[in-house]
Amino acid sequence: MTTTDTATDQRIITYSEAIREAIGQAMEADDRVFMLGEDIGIYGGAFGVSGDLYHRFGGDRIRDTPISELGIVGAAVGAALAGMRPIVEIQFSDFTNQAMDQIVNQAAKIHFMLGGAASVPMVLRAPSGSGTGAAAQHSQSLEAWFAHVPGLKVVMPATAADAKGLLLSAIDDPNPVIVLEHKLLYRTSGPVPQDAVRVPIGKTAVHREGADLTIVATGVMVSRSLEAAATLAEQGVDVSVLDPRTLTPLDDAPIIADVSRTGRALLVQEAPGHAGFTAEIAARITESPAIYRLLAPIKRLSGLNAPIPYAPQLETASVPQVADIVDTALTIMKES
């Protein structure tokens, strides 16, 4: 449902509505844009994101597919090479496992293997993360996989405005872009421009500026970090909160600048810590002049190195919560 924030006179819509609006506006503006995936037609998508797009644009442009992720992505790669602008919806990011050859060996490589003579302007959207009781095979955070592959761009929108703006930029991009949407964010709301306003790929967002500690967070951890920052402020700790938004290419300059200023860094992700993406951010900081301004060791706060449990209390305990962010931030302050 669309409402208006009277204090700011801005339109407030949900994260999922913002995605649907972006797709609709892109399809209205460009006949080459179409969507394909499982149950995205009359059913409206596994999480209801495609909604009424089938009724607006018809079955030729909102294409329900068989249950074959390999076939879906393969068809999208072929369509992109032929000049179309496909948007693939994978029901759960976990199911990209079934299509990794097409994603990693085809979509990401063709432009380079053909010496730039062809490109693959394909978008792959996938719900990721835990918190819905979907257990180990439907709750993973796999962003580090994709970020490791040359030729892929990877974005993780944390707000409704970024969900729309980054998706529009992804559709415009001549390269394959992976858009990872956290399932818990679909029903969250925020101000979103009515027009087709793009958010540039490869630009870090600074959500809050503080003097004492820099928190860098991704996905659903952005809102949790902002909530933690409010709690920390009550305890006299002034925190910055930054969201890379784009993992590849990573805009590290604002992160390095903020850590240089505060002298302390806490990196928060839902994915398991071992070989997680925030390790790349930590490495960028330590390889920069910011290392000489650190007042305490960089800390990473991540999910457990274990499959996501089904039991609700164990699922909650397996990934960082607001209290964990607050406690870790206070530990950093004590160590400096």
N, C-alpha and C positions, 0 to 999 in steps of 0.2 A: 504494500500500500504506500502511495506517495503522500507525504505530509510536508508542511512547511515549517522551518525553524523560524519563529517570529523574531527571535533575538537577533539573528543574522540575516533574516530575509532570504535564506537559501533553501532550496528544495532538498528534502531528506528522503532518500530511498534506500532499499536494502542492497547489500553486496550482490546478491543474485539478480535483482532487478537491474542493477548497473551493468552487469555482464550482458544480460538479455538486451538491454537498450543499446549497448555498443554493437552487438551483432546485428540488431535490426537496422541501426543507422548505417553501418557498413554495407549491409545488403541493399539498402535503398540507394546508396550512393554509387555502388559498383555491382553490375550484373555478374561479375566473375566470382564474387564472394558467395560461397555456399557452405553448408554445415553437414557433417555426416557423423554417425555414431549410433550406438545401440539405444533404442527406446527414446529417441529425442523427438519423435514426431508427435502423434496424438497423445502419447503418455506424458510428454513434456520434459523428459529427462529424468535420470535416477534421483536427482536432487531438485527437480522442478525448474532448472535454470532456463531451458529452452522455451518453456511455457507455451505461449500462443504463437510462436514463430511459425509453426507448421501451418496454422490457419491463415496467417498473414502472407506467407510466401509459397506455400504449397510443397508437395512431396518431392518435386524436382530439386528444390534448393535446401530443404530440410530433409535429408535423406536418412531414413531408418536403414540400418545395415544388419546383416547376419552377425551372430556372436563369433567374431573372428577379428581380434585386434590386429593381427598380422595383415589380414586382408584390408581392413579399414585404413590403416596407415599406408599400406602399399598403394591403395587406390588414390589416396590423397597425394602421395608423392608423384604419382603419374599425372594426376590432374594439375598439380602445381607446375610440373615440367611442361605441360601443354598450355600454360598461360592462365589457368584458373587460380583462385585464391581460397583454398579449402581451409575450413576450421574443423578440426577433429575433436570430438568429445569422447574421452575414455572414461567409463563409469567410475572407476577408482584408479588412482595413479599406480597402484600395485599391479594392475593389469597391463601396464606398459611393458612388463616382462615379456609378454607374448608378442610384442612388436619391436623388440630391441634391434633386430637386424635391420628393419626398415628405417628406424629412427637413427641408429648410430652408423650403420654401414651404407645407407642410401641417402636419406635426407641430409645428413650432416656432411657427406663427402662429395656428392655429385658436382657441386659448383667448383670444387678444387680439382677433382679428377678430370674434369672437362676443360680446365684452363680458363674458367670464368665464362664459358660459352653458354652455360645454362644455370638457372637458379631454381631454388625450391621455396617459393613464398607460402609456406604452410604453417599454420598455427595448430599446436596440439594443446588442448586444455584438459586438465585432469584434477579431480578433487584429491586432496592429500591430507595426511595427519590423522590424529586420534581424537577421542572425545565423544564418539557416537556409539560406543559399544559394538563396533564392527569387528573387533578382534584382530588377530595377527596378520591375516592375509588381506585386510581391507583398511589398514590404518597406518601404513608406513609413510615415512618422510624420505623421499628418494632424491632430493634435489642435488645432493653431491654427485650422484651418478651422472646426471645430465650436465652439470657444470664442468665435469671433467672431460667432456667430449668436445674437441675442437670442431667448429662449424655449427654448433647449436648456441642459440641465445636462450637464457633462462630467466624468467621473471616470477616473483612471488608477491603479488599485491596483498597488502595488509588492511587496506581501507576500501570503502565502496568507490570513492573517487579514483583511486589507483586501479581498482579492478576494471573500471570502464576505460580510463585513459591509457593504461598500459596495453589493454587488449586492442584498442584502436591502433596504437602504434605497432603492435605485433602483426596485425592484419596488413598494415601498410608495408611492413618490412619485406625486403626481397629474400630474406634468409629464413630458415626454419626456426620458430620460436616456441619454446615450451612454457606454458603458463600454468603454474601450480597454484591452485585455489584451496585454501584450507576449509574443510567442511564446516567447522564451527563458525566461520565468518559469513556463511551464506545468509543467515538471518540477521546479522548485525546491520546497522544503518549509519548513514552519514551524509553530509552535504555532497551533492554530485551535480556538476554543470548539466544543464539541459542540452546544450549544444555538443557536438562531437569534438570535445576538447581532448587533445592528445597529452599524455604524460610521456616525456622522452624516455626511451630505453637507455639505461646506463647512467642514471642520475640518482644519487642517494638523497633520501628525504631526511631532514632534521626536524623531528617532531617537538623536541624540547631542548632548550639549552640550559646547562647547569655548570657550576664552577668546580664541583668536587669529583665527579665520576662520569665516565662515558659508558653508556650501555648501548651496544649494537645488537639489534634483535631482528629476527625474520619471521614472516608469517603471523600466526596467532600470538607469538611471543611479543610482538610490538605492543599490542593493547595491554597485555599483562605487564610489560615493562613500564608502560605509562602509568598503570595503576600502582605498581610498585614505587615509581618515582614520586607519586603523590604521598604515599605512606612515608617514604624516606624523607620527604620535605618536612613532614611533621616532626621528624627526629633530627632535623638540622642538617640533613645531607642533601645537597643540591645536585641533581642528576641531569645529564643530557641523555636523550633517547634518539638514536639514529636508526633508520631502516634502509638498507641498501636497495631494496625493491628489485633491483636487477642483480642477479648473481654473476651472470656472464652477459656482457662485459661488466666488471665490477668497478664502480666509481669509488676508489679508495681515498681520494684526496680529502673529502670532508671528514672521513673517519680519522685519518692520520692527523689532520689539523686539530680535531676536537680532543683526541687523546693527548696530543702534545700540550694542549692548554690545560686539561684537567690532571694529567699525569697518572690516570687510573683507567683501566678498561675492563668491562665485564661483557662477555659475548654470549648471547642467549639464543639457543635453538631448540626445537623439539626433537630433531633427529638424534640418534645416538652419537655420542661424542667421538668415538673412534673413527678417524678419517672423515669427520664431519666437515661441512663447509666453513664453519667458524674457525677451523684450524687454518684455513687459507687467510682469513682476515687477521688472525693472530700473527701469521708469518709476515703479512704485508706490514703490520705495525713494527715488528721487530727488525725488519729489513730497511726501515725508514729512520730518519733522524729522531722520530718520536721515542725510540728506545732510550735515548739519552735523557729524556724528560720523565720517564716512568718513576713513580714514587712507590709502586707496589707491583708485584708480578701480575701479568695478564691472567685473568681467570675465564674459563669457559664453563658455562652451565648448560648441560645438554640432557637429552633423554637417556635412560639406561641402555646399556648394550644388551638388550634382550628384546624378543618379540613382544608386541603390545598385547597385554592380557585382555581377556574378555570381562572378568570381574570388574565392576565399576571402580571399586576402591583401589584395586591394583592398577587399573588403567590410569587413574589420576596420579597415583604415586610414581608411575613410570616416566612421566614427563614433567618439566619444570612448571610450578605454579607460582602465583604472585608471592606467596610467603617465602618460597625458595629464592626468588630473585632478591627480595628484601634482605634475607639472611646472608646471602652471598655478598651483596653490596656492603653490608655492615662489616663483614669479615675483611673485605678489601680495605675499608677505611681503617680498621684496627691494625692492619699489617703495615700501613704506610706511616 
